[in-house]
Amino acid sequence: MMLDLVKYPVIRTEKATRLVENNQLSFDVDVRLTKPQIRKLIQEFFNVKVLAVNTHRPPRKTNRLGSKPSYKRVIVTVDSDVTLLK
């Protein structure tokens, strides 16, 4: 299922909480997803109109035992007619 490729929403950072005020949502997704796939997935699952999709891949963090898995961080801008916090 495509929804399994969305790992989790990012709500624990200060920037992510500021983005909610501007109708933007943050997610960590699988690195294989493309922008059109992310747009389609968010539109179908949340029933919102996606205006823009911005992605970036933060650097991998390493420690003594190895490194954490890589992921892609996505910032999705949705239409302002939709209420995000119900």
Biopython code that builds the backbone (N, CA, C, O; Angstrom):
import numpy as np
from Bio.PDB.StructureBuilder import StructureBuilder

atoms = [
    (1, "MET", "N", (0.837, -1.172, 0.000)),
    (1, "MET", "CA", (0.000, 0.000, 0.000)),
    (1, "MET", "C", (0.890, 1.247, 0.000)),
    (1, "MET", "O", (1.925, 1.283, 0.665)),
    (2, "MET", "N", (0.477, 2.247, -0.742)),
    (2, "MET", "CA", (1.278, 3.461, -0.873)),
    (2, "MET", "C", (1.367, 4.244, 0.432)),
    (2, "MET", "O", (2.365, 4.922, 0.680)),
    (3, "LEU", "N", (0.341, 4.158, 1.263)),
    (3, "LEU", "CA", (0.345, 4.920, 2.505)),
    (3, "LEU", "C", (1.438, 4.436, 3.455)),
    (3, "LEU", "O", (1.868, 5.187, 4.330)),
    (4, "ASP", "N", (1.888, 3.207, 3.297)),
    (4, "ASP", "CA", (2.966, 2.699, 4.141)),
    (4, "ASP", "C", (4.287, 3.415, 3.875)),
    (4, "ASP", "O", (5.185, 3.382, 4.716)),
    (5, "LEU", "N", (4.418, 4.062, 2.712)),
    (5, "LEU", "CA", (5.648, 4.769, 2.393)),
    (5, "LEU", "C", (5.757, 6.104, 3.116)),
    (5, "LEU", "O", (6.845, 6.675, 3.193)),
    (6, "VAL", "N", (4.633, 6.618, 3.653)),
    (6, "VAL", "CA", (4.677, 7.805, 4.503)),
    (6, "VAL", "C", (4.998, 7.314, 5.903)),
    (6, "VAL", "O", (4.189, 6.622, 6.522)),
    (7, "LYS", "N", (6.170, 7.666, 6.403)),
    (7, "LYS", "CA", (6.606, 7.121, 7.687)),
    (7, "LYS", "C", (5.837, 7.735, 8.852)),
    (7, "LYS", "O", (5.251, 7.013, 9.658)),
    (8, "TYR", "N", (5.835, 9.063, 8.944)),
    (8, "TYR", "CA", (5.069, 9.718, 9.999)),
    (8, "TYR", "C", (5.021, 11.219, 9.738)),
    (8, "TYR", "O", (5.880, 11.752, 9.037)),
    (9, "PRO", "N", (4.023, 11.905, 10.295)),
    (9, "PRO", "CA", (3.993, 13.361, 10.186)),
    (9, "PRO", "C", (5.004, 13.976, 11.149)),
    (9, "PRO", "O", (5.264, 13.431, 12.222)),
    (10, "VAL", "N", (5.561, 15.095, 10.765)),
    (10, "VAL", "CA", (6.533, 15.787, 11.603)),
    (10, "VAL", "C", (5.796, 16.896, 12.339)),
    (10, "VAL", "O", (5.385, 17.886, 11.734)),
    (11, "ILE", "N", (5.631, 16.728, 13.638)),
    (11, "ILE", "CA", (4.951, 17.741, 14.440)),
    (11, "ILE", "C", (5.775, 18.140, 15.657)),
    (11, "ILE", "O", (5.364, 19.012, 16.422)),
    (12, "ARG", "N", (6.911, 17.524, 15.841)),
    (12, "ARG", "CA", (7.698, 17.744, 17.049)),
    (12, "ARG", "C", (8.704, 18.879, 16.918)),
    (12, "ARG", "O", (9.378, 19.213, 17.892)),
    (13, "THR", "N", (8.821, 19.481, 15.733)),
    (13, "THR", "CA", (9.795, 20.545, 15.570)),
    (13, "THR", "C", (9.117, 21.909, 15.607)),
    (13, "THR", "O", (7.918, 22.028, 15.354)),
    (14, "GLU", "N", (9.876, 22.903, 15.915)),
    (14, "GLU", "CA", (9.347, 24.254, 16.002)),
    (14, "GLU", "C", (8.932, 24.763, 14.618)),
    (14, "GLU", "O", (7.920, 25.449, 14.479)),
    (15, "LYS", "N", (9.714, 24.423, 13.613)),
    (15, "LYS", "CA", (9.388, 24.863, 12.260)),
    (15, "LYS", "C", (8.096, 24.229, 11.768)),
    (15, "LYS", "O", (7.297, 24.894, 11.108)),
    (16, "ALA", "N", (7.881, 22.967, 12.075)),
    (16, "ALA", "CA", (6.672, 22.283, 11.626)),
    (16, "ALA", "C", (5.422, 22.887, 12.253)),
    (16, "ALA", "O", (4.377, 22.955, 11.606)),
    (17, "THR", "N", (5.517, 23.320, 13.492)),
    (17, "THR", "CA", (4.354, 23.938, 14.123)),
    (17, "THR", "C", (4.073, 25.322, 13.533)),
    (17, "THR", "O", (2.916, 25.734, 13.453)),
    (18, "ARG", "N", (5.119, 26.039, 13.121)),
    (18, "ARG", "CA", (4.919, 27.322, 12.442)),
    (18, "ARG", "C", (4.291, 27.130, 11.067)),
    (18, "ARG", "O", (3.480, 27.950, 10.637)),
    (19, "LEU", "N", (4.656, 26.062, 10.378)),
    (19, "LEU", "CA", (4.149, 25.822, 9.035)),
    (19, "LEU", "C", (2.656, 25.525, 9.023)),
    (19, "LEU", "O", (1.985, 25.814, 8.032)),
    (20, "VAL", "N", (2.122, 24.960, 10.091)),
    (20, "VAL", "CA", (0.698, 24.648, 10.159)),
    (20, "VAL", "C", (-0.133, 25.923, 10.054)),
    (20, "VAL", "O", (-1.235, 25.902, 9.506)),
    (21, "GLU", "N", (0.384, 27.019, 10.572)),
    (21, "GLU", "CA", (-0.332, 28.291, 10.468)),
    (21, "GLU", "C", (-0.442, 28.774, 9.024)),
    (21, "GLU", "O", (-1.349, 29.539, 8.697)),
    (22, "ASN", "N", (0.466, 28.339, 8.164)),
    (22, "ASN", "CA", (0.473, 28.729, 6.756)),
    (22, "ASN", "C", (-0.114, 27.644, 5.853)),
    (22, "ASN", "O", (0.162, 27.621, 4.654)),
    (23, "ASN", "N", (-0.918, 26.749, 6.421)),
    (23, "ASN", "CA", (-1.534, 25.645, 5.671)),
    (23, "ASN", "C", (-0.494, 24.744, 5.031)),
    (23, "ASN", "O", (-0.650, 24.334, 3.881)),
    (24, "GLN", "N", (0.558, 24.434, 5.760)),
    (24, "GLN", "CA", (1.588, 23.530, 5.282)),
    (24, "GLN", "C", (1.757, 22.395, 6.277)),
    (24, "GLN", "O", (1.745, 22.605, 7.490)),
    (25, "LEU", "N", (1.915, 21.187, 5.747)),
    (25, "LEU", "CA", (2.100, 19.998, 6.572)),
    (25, "LEU", "C", (3.459, 19.392, 6.278)),
    (25, "LEU", "O", (3.944, 19.481, 5.150)),
    (26, "SER", "N", (4.079, 18.779, 7.270)),
    (26, "SER", "CA", (5.389, 18.153, 7.103)),
    (26, "SER", "C", (5.281, 16.664, 7.355)),
    (26, "SER", "O", (4.606, 16.227, 8.287)),
    (27, "PHE", "N", (5.954, 15.885, 6.515)),
    (27, "PHE", "CA", (5.975, 14.433, 6.638)),
    (27, "PHE", "C", (7.372, 13.931, 6.362)),
    (27, "PHE", "O", (8.136, 14.557, 5.628)),
    (28, "ASP", "N", (7.704, 12.792, 6.957)),
    (28, "ASP", "CA", (8.882, 12.035, 6.569)),
    (28, "ASP", "C", (8.389, 10.868, 5.735)),
    (28, "ASP", "O", (7.526, 10.103, 6.166)),
    (29, "VAL", "N", (8.944, 10.736, 4.534)),
    (29, "VAL", "CA", (8.485, 9.703, 3.613)),
    (29, "VAL", "C", (9.673, 8.888, 3.135)),
    (29, "VAL", "O", (10.826, 9.221, 3.407)),
    (30, "ASP", "N", (9.372, 7.821, 2.424)),
    (30, "ASP", "CA", (10.392, 6.971, 1.838)),
    (30, "ASP", "C", (11.126, 7.740, 0.743)),
    (30, "ASP", "O", (10.525, 8.565, 0.056)),
    (31, "VAL", "N", (12.415, 7.475, 0.578)),
    (31, "VAL", "CA", (13.216, 8.226, -0.387)),
    (31, "VAL", "C", (12.829, 7.907, -1.829)),
    (31, "VAL", "O", (13.186, 8.662, -2.733)),
    (32, "ARG", "N", (12.114, 6.819, -2.066)),
    (32, "ARG", "CA", (11.748, 6.429, -3.434)),
    (32, "ARG", "C", (10.552, 7.189, -3.983)),
    (32, "ARG", "O", (10.318, 7.165, -5.192)),
    (33, "LEU", "N", (9.782, 7.866, -3.124)),
    (33, "LEU", "CA", (8.609, 8.595, -3.592)),
    (33, "LEU", "C", (9.010, 9.856, -4.339)),
    (33, "LEU", "O", (9.950, 10.551, -3.952)),
    (34, "THR", "N", (8.278, 10.145, -5.425)),
    (34, "THR", "CA", (8.500, 11.360, -6.183)),
    (34, "THR", "C", (7.445, 12.392, -5.801)),
    (34, "THR", "O", (6.481, 12.073, -5.105)),
    (35, "LYS", "N", (7.629, 13.628, -6.257)),
    (35, "LYS", "CA", (6.682, 14.690, -5.922)),
    (35, "LYS", "C", (5.268, 14.405, -6.438)),
    (35, "LYS", "O", (4.313, 14.618, -5.691)),
    (36, "PRO", "N", (5.086, 13.930, -7.686)),
    (36, "PRO", "CA", (3.722, 13.611, -8.123)),
    (36, "PRO", "C", (3.076, 12.485, -7.311)),
    (36, "PRO", "O", (1.871, 12.522, -7.058)),
    (37, "GLN", "N", (3.855, 11.499, -6.906)),
    (37, "GLN", "CA", (3.317, 10.419, -6.079)),
    (37, "GLN", "C", (2.912, 10.935, -4.706)),
    (37, "GLN", "O", (1.876, 10.537, -4.174)),
    (38, "ILE", "N", (3.716, 11.814, -4.134)),
    (38, "ILE", "CA", (3.394, 12.387, -2.831)),
    (38, "ILE", "C", (2.132, 13.226, -2.923)),
    (38, "ILE", "O", (1.268, 13.144, -2.051)),
    (39, "ARG", "N", (2.017, 14.033, -3.969)),
    (39, "ARG", "CA", (0.830, 14.876, -4.168)),
    (39, "ARG", "C", (-0.433, 14.016, -4.255)),
    (39, "ARG", "O", (-1.433, 14.313, -3.602)),
    (40, "LYS", "N", (-0.387, 12.972, -5.045)),
    (40, "LYS", "CA", (-1.545, 12.093, -5.216)),
    (40, "LYS", "C", (-1.903, 11.395, -3.910)),
    (40, "LYS", "O", (-3.079, 11.278, -3.565)),
    (41, "LEU", "N", (-0.903, 10.940, -3.197)),
    (41, "LEU", "CA", (-1.114, 10.233, -1.942)),
    (41, "LEU", "C", (-1.767, 11.127, -0.890)),
    (41, "LEU", "O", (-2.713, 10.706, -0.225)),
    (42, "ILE", "N", (-1.278, 12.341, -0.734)),
    (42, "ILE", "CA", (-1.828, 13.270, 0.260)),
    (42, "ILE", "C", (-3.243, 13.689, -0.124)),
    (42, "ILE", "O", (-4.116, 13.785, 0.739)),
    (43, "GLN", "N", (-3.476, 13.939, -1.409)),
    (43, "GLN", "CA", (-4.809, 14.346, -1.845)),
    (43, "GLN", "C", (-5.837, 13.250, -1.605)),
    (43, "GLN", "O", (-6.953, 13.536, -1.170)),
    (44, "GLU", "N", (-5.482, 12.011, -1.878)),
    (44, "GLU", "CA", (-6.427, 10.908, -1.696)),
    (44, "GLU", "C", (-6.666, 10.600, -0.224)),
    (44, "GLU", "O", (-7.801, 10.340, 0.176)),
    (45, "PHE", "N", (-5.614, 10.626, 0.584)),
    (45, "PHE", "CA", (-5.759, 10.211, 1.970)),
    (45, "PHE", "C", (-6.429, 11.278, 2.831)),
    (45, "PHE", "O", (-7.285, 10.950, 3.653)),
    (46, "PHE", "N", (-6.059, 12.550, 2.660)),
    (46, "PHE", "CA", (-6.586, 13.615, 3.503)),
    (46, "PHE", "C", (-7.736, 14.390, 2.861)),
    (46, "PHE", "O", (-8.318, 15.258, 3.512)),
    (47, "ASN", "N", (-8.075, 14.104, 1.616)),
    (47, "ASN", "CA", (-9.145, 14.800, 0.891)),
    (47, "ASN", "C", (-8.930, 16.311, 0.872)),
    (47, "ASN", "O", (-9.840, 17.075, 1.197)),
    (48, "VAL", "N", (-7.747, 16.734, 0.497)),
    (48, "VAL", "CA", (-7.407, 18.146, 0.388)),
    (48, "VAL", "C", (-6.818, 18.411, -0.990)),
    (48, "VAL", "O", (-6.391, 17.487, -1.682)),
    (49, "LYS", "N", (-6.800, 19.678, -1.379)),
    (49, "LYS", "CA", (-6.169, 20.069, -2.633)),
    (49, "LYS", "C", (-4.748, 20.515, -2.334)),
    (49, "LYS", "O", (-4.536, 21.464, -1.578)),
    (50, "VAL", "N", (-3.777, 19.836, -2.924)),
    (50, "VAL", "CA", (-2.370, 20.146, -2.699)),
    (50, "VAL", "C", (-1.934, 21.188, -3.716)),
    (50, "VAL", "O", (-2.092, 20.997, -4.922)),
    (51, "LEU", "N", (-1.380, 22.300, -3.218)),
    (51, "LEU", "CA", (-0.919, 23.364, -4.098)),
    (51, "LEU", "C", (0.556, 23.205, -4.468)),
    (51, "LEU", "O", (0.944, 23.483, -5.602)),
    (52, "ALA", "N", (1.383, 22.756, -3.512)),
    (52, "ALA", "CA", (2.816, 22.620, -3.772)),
    (52, "ALA", "C", (3.399, 21.511, -2.903)),
    (52, "ALA", "O", (2.913, 21.224, -1.809)),
    (53, "VAL", "N", (4.455, 20.900, -3.428)),
    (53, "VAL", "CA", (5.186, 19.867, -2.689)),
    (53, "VAL", "C", (6.664, 20.231, -2.732)),
    (53, "VAL", "O", (7.252, 20.325, -3.810)),
    (54, "ASN", "N", (7.263, 20.435, -1.568)),
    (54, "ASN", "CA", (8.696, 20.715, -1.459)),
    (54, "ASN", "C", (9.354, 19.556, -0.720)),
    (54, "ASN", "O", (8.841, 19.088, 0.296)),
    (55, "THR", "N", (10.484, 19.099, -1.232)),
    (55, "THR", "CA", (11.176, 17.964, -0.619)),
    (55, "THR", "C", (12.636, 18.310, -0.367)),
    (55, "THR", "O", (13.219, 19.156, -1.045)),
    (56, "HIS", "N", (13.206, 17.645, 0.611)),
    (56, "HIS", "CA", (14.649, 17.675, 0.821)),
    (56, "HIS", "C", (15.052, 16.437, 1.599)),
    (56, "HIS", "O", (14.252, 15.839, 2.319)),
    (57, "ARG", "N", (16.314, 16.071, 1.434)),
    (57, "ARG", "CA", (16.853, 14.901, 2.109)),
    (57, "ARG", "C", (17.929, 15.352, 3.089)),
    (57, "ARG", "O", (19.038, 15.701, 2.686)),
    (58, "PRO", "N", (17.594, 15.341, 4.385)),
    (58, "PRO", "CA", (18.597, 15.738, 5.384)),
    (58, "PRO", "C", (19.761, 14.744, 5.404)),
    (58, "PRO", "O", (19.587, 13.589, 5.016)),
    (59, "PRO", "N", (20.937, 15.173, 5.849)),
    (59, "PRO", "CA", (22.077, 14.256, 5.904)),
    (59, "PRO", "C", (21.854, 13.152, 6.936)),
    (59, "PRO", "O", (21.179, 13.347, 7.947)),
    (60, "ARG", "N", (22.436, 11.993, 6.655)),
    (60, "ARG", "CA", (22.327, 10.863, 7.579)),
    (60, "ARG", "C", (23.145, 11.147, 8.821)),
    (60, "ARG", "O", (24.239, 11.707, 8.743)),
    (61, "LYS", "N", (22.611, 10.757, 9.966)),
    (61, "LYS", "CA", (23.322, 10.934, 11.218)),
    (61, "LYS", "C", (24.009, 9.619, 11.578)),
    (61, "LYS", "O", (23.416, 8.545, 11.475)),
    (62, "THR", "N", (25.244, 9.721, 11.992)),
    (62, "THR", "CA", (26.006, 8.524, 12.342)),
    (62, "THR", "C", (26.339, 8.537, 13.827)),
    (62, "THR", "O", (26.406, 9.585, 14.468)),
    (63, "ASN", "N", (26.544, 7.340, 14.344)),
    (63, "ASN", "CA", (27.008, 7.182, 15.713)),
    (63, "ASN", "C", (28.042, 6.068, 15.727)),
    (63, "ASN", "O", (28.485, 5.627, 14.666)),
    (64, "ARG", "N", (28.426, 5.615, 16.884)),
    (64, "ARG", "CA", (29.478, 4.596, 16.971)),
    (64, "ARG", "C", (29.061, 3.260, 16.380)),
    (64, "ARG", "O", (29.900, 2.500, 15.898)),
    (65, "LEU", "N", (27.782, 2.977, 16.417)),
    (65, "LEU", "CA", (27.312, 1.672, 15.958)),
    (65, "LEU", "C", (26.969, 1.636, 14.477)),
    (65, "LEU", "O", (26.770, 0.549, 13.934)),
    (66, "GLY", "N", (26.893, 2.751, 13.816)),
    (66, "GLY", "CA", (26.526, 2.782, 12.404)),
    (66, "GLY", "C", (25.851, 4.087, 12.071)),
    (66, "GLY", "O", (26.249, 5.148, 12.552)),
    (67, "SER", "N", (24.816, 4.005, 11.234)),
    (67, "SER", "CA", (24.117, 5.230, 10.857)),
    (67, "SER", "C", (22.617, 4.980, 10.840)),
    (67, "SER", "O", (22.165, 3.845, 10.696)),
    (68, "LYS", "N", (21.852, 6.058, 10.989)),
    (68, "LYS", "CA", (20.403, 5.972, 10.942)),
    (68, "LYS", "C", (19.957, 5.846, 9.495)),
    (68, "LYS", "O", (20.674, 6.289, 8.598)),
    (69, "PRO", "N", (18.796, 5.255, 9.240)),
    (69, "PRO", "CA", (18.320, 5.154, 7.861)),
    (69, "PRO", "C", (18.005, 6.530, 7.278)),
    (69, "PRO", "O", (17.617, 7.448, 8.001)),
    (70, "SER", "N", (18.174, 6.659, 5.977)),
    (70, "SER", "CA", (17.884, 7.931, 5.336)),
    (70, "SER", "C", (16.391, 8.035, 5.045)),
    (70, "SER", "O", (15.697, 7.026, 4.921)),
    (71, "TYR", "N", (15.914, 9.264, 4.939)),
    (71, "TYR", "CA", (14.509, 9.519, 4.660)),
    (71, "TYR", "C", (14.413, 10.816, 3.878)),
    (71, "TYR", "O", (15.410, 11.516, 3.698)),
    (72, "LYS", "N", (13.233, 11.131, 3.420)),
    (72, "LYS", "CA", (12.977, 12.360, 2.691)),
    (72, "LYS", "C", (11.948, 13.156, 3.476)),
    (72, "LYS", "O", (10.897, 12.628, 3.841)),
    (73, "ARG", "N", (12.244, 14.424, 3.738)),
    (73, "ARG", "CA", (11.309, 15.289, 4.442)),
    (73, "ARG", "C", (10.520, 16.075, 3.407)),
    (73, "ARG", "O", (11.087, 16.637, 2.470)),
    (74, "VAL", "N", (9.191, 16.107, 3.588)),
    (74, "VAL", "CA", (8.293, 16.726, 2.616)),
    (74, "VAL", "C", (7.494, 17.817, 3.315)),
    (74, "VAL", "O", (6.982, 17.611, 4.415)),
    (75, "ILE", "N", (7.388, 18.979, 2.675)),
    (75, "ILE", "CA", (6.510, 20.045, 3.137)),
    (75, "ILE", "C", (5.448, 20.236, 2.065)),
    (75, "ILE", "O", (5.753, 20.611, 0.933)),
    (76, "VAL", "N", (4.200, 19.974, 2.433)),
    (76, "VAL", "CA", (3.080, 20.023, 1.496)),
    (76, "VAL", "C", (2.239, 21.251, 1.809)),
    (76, "VAL", "O", (1.809, 21.437, 2.948)),
    (77, "THR", "N", (2.000, 22.090, 0.806)),
    (77, "THR", "CA", (1.139, 23.254, 0.962)),
    (77, "THR", "C", (-0.251, 22.886, 0.461)),
    (77, "THR", "O", (-0.406, 22.468, -0.686)),
    (78, "VAL", "N", (-1.257, 23.038, 1.305)),
    (78, "VAL", "CA", (-2.632, 22.687, 0.930)),
    (78, "VAL", "C", (-3.453, 23.957, 0.739)),
    (78, "VAL", "O", (-3.045, 25.047, 1.140)),
    (79, "ASP", "N", (-4.608, 23.794, 0.124)),
    (79, "ASP", "CA", (-5.502, 24.918, -0.154)),
    (79, "ASP", "C", (-5.991, 25.526, 1.154)),
    (79, "ASP", "O", (-6.197, 24.812, 2.136)),
    (80, "SER", "N", (-6.174, 26.831, 1.170)),
    (80, "SER", "CA", (-6.539, 27.526, 2.406)),
    (80, "SER", "C", (-8.000, 27.322, 2.793)),
    (80, "SER", "O", (-8.386, 27.696, 3.901)),
    (81, "ASP", "N", (-8.835, 26.736, 1.911)),
    (81, "ASP", "CA", (-10.241, 26.505, 2.223)),
    (81, "ASP", "C", (-10.431, 25.364, 3.210)),
    (81, "ASP", "O", (-11.513, 25.208, 3.776)),
    (82, "VAL", "N", (-9.396, 24.571, 3.421)),
    (82, "VAL", "CA", (-9.489, 23.379, 4.263)),
    (82, "VAL", "C", (-9.017, 23.709, 5.666)),
    (82, "VAL", "O", (-8.000, 24.382, 5.832)),
    (83, "THR", "N", (-9.730, 23.252, 6.670)),
    (83, "THR", "CA", (-9.314, 23.424, 8.046)),
    (83, "THR", "C", (-8.422, 22.251, 8.431)),
    (83, "THR", "O", (-8.853, 21.099, 8.378)),
    (84, "LEU", "N", (-7.188, 22.536, 8.817)),
    (84, "LEU", "CA", (-6.237, 21.466, 9.125)),
    (84, "LEU", "C", (-6.438, 20.928, 10.524)),
    (84, "LEU", "O", (-6.338, 19.721, 10.745)),
    (85, "LEU", "N", (-6.713, 21.789, 11.455)),
    (85, "LEU", "CA", (-6.874, 21.348, 12.844)),
    (85, "LEU", "C", (-8.368, 21.326, 13.180)),
    (85, "LEU", "O", (-8.986, 22.375, 13.363)),
    (86, "LYS", "N", (-8.934, 20.134, 13.259)),
    (86, "LYS", "CA", (-10.360, 19.995, 13.560)),
    (86, "LYS", "C", (-10.563, 19.591, 14.988)),
    (86, "LYS", "O", (-11.701, 19.425, 15.427)),
]
sb = StructureBuilder()
sb.init_structure("model")
sb.init_model(0)
sb.init_chain("A")
sb.init_seg("    ")
for serial, (resi, resn, name, xyz) in enumerate(atoms, 1):
    if name == "N":
        sb.init_residue(resn, " ", resi, " ")
    sb.init_atom(name, np.array(xyz, "f"), 0.0, 1.0, " ", f" {name:<3s}", serial, name[0])
structure = sb.get_structure()
